Amino acid sequence: MSNQEIDGKILDGSIWDEFCDALKEAGKVVQSENAPKDVFNRAEGYRYLTRLLRAGLESSLEHGDPAFPELRCGCHTTIKLGADNPDNYYQSTSIRPEYDYRISGTRGTVDYLGFGTVISKYSSGGGMKTTGFLDSREMEIGSDGTLEITVSQKEQPGNWLPMGRETNALNVRQTFQDRTTEQAAEIKIERLGAQEDRPEPLSPEKLVRGLKGAVNFVRGTTQLFEDWAESFVPTTNEMAPADQAYCQSIGGDPNIYYFHSAWELADDEVLVLEAKEIPDCQTWNFQLDNWWMESLDYRHHTIHINKHTAHYEADGSVRLLISHDDPGHPNWVETAGHNLGTMCWRWIGADRHPPVASRVIKRSELG
């Protein structure tokens, strides 16, 4: 589209009409043939679209300039996607391989801190490929907790996070075991040589690019995780190992071994999960999600358990009960008003990945 065409579409308002039409088309994913057809799950699906739209606009329109990157939290309590981890604080920003960047700040005490450069293709439904990864356990960190990382294609001394020729984003994961006692890392990113520069004002081209990027993100991300949720149906109520290569291709952490599946419980049923062996690991966790692969509302419900919060049996094993009401067990995971959805178990930094057993029983069998 030429600059003249762009100017004309902005002046006559057709650019907004086209954006709204494209967004309407993207929303049809909620009506997918194999998605739940009840009112409750459809309502959550449409709320999910609004959340992804907010995320897309923030990413593509407000923070889409890799010359002036800014770490932002694009996945949190009211923007969720892809089985977002309730123990995580996610940050991301746009970057470009022809630039070099510096990440600096303080390590904090958060249990896990990982940095990854990626090729993000969520807008085209292609997921995310890692091009470089750096774990804080491998880094040089000052005695006062300060850290500095160089992000570039060419190897640098000290803490170096590689980029590939197609890298377009940076992701940061901070994983807590206990948010009430651990301190988050406080970090920032800057393009080297940008200290005297300032971003240009909004241009018509940037507006068009941002609106298109946002709606493509909604379309591609919704379809990606709808398809994935459907693929879990054959292993409903089983804690099935995921395709690890696929998990990595859509942005999974290289230090994590994933189990993904669907779950569905009648009002009088309980899903029992048993990890008879707990491997030597940095941490582990389990979470319950809705059909759209959004973590359930962990602000007001106990929908996940981790290494720190779990109650262990005398033999060191762990037993979790997923049910609609409180069974009087310390590892109760609430369904938070849902009867079906998806679920995820993670072994994080583990030396091995033992299976997790599952069975459905009647509520009355608990005694």
Secondary structure, DSSP 8 states (H G I E B T S, - for coil): --HHHHHHHHHHSHHHHHHHHHHHHHGGGGG-TTS--SHHHHHHHHHHHHHHHHHHHIIIIIS--TTS---B--SBTTB--SS--TTEEEEEEE--TTS-EEEEEE--S-SEEEEEEEEE-GGGT--EEEEEEEEGGGS---TTSEEEEEEESS--SSSEEE--TT--EEEEEEE-S-TTT----EEEEEETT-TT-------HHHHHHHHHHHHHHHHHHHHHHHHHHHHHGGGTTS--B--HHHHHHBT--TTEEEEEEEEE--TTEEEEEEES---S-SEEEEEEE-TTS-B--TTTS--EEETTT----TTS-EEEEEESS--S-TTEEE-TT-SEEEEEEEEES-S-----EEEEEEGGGG-
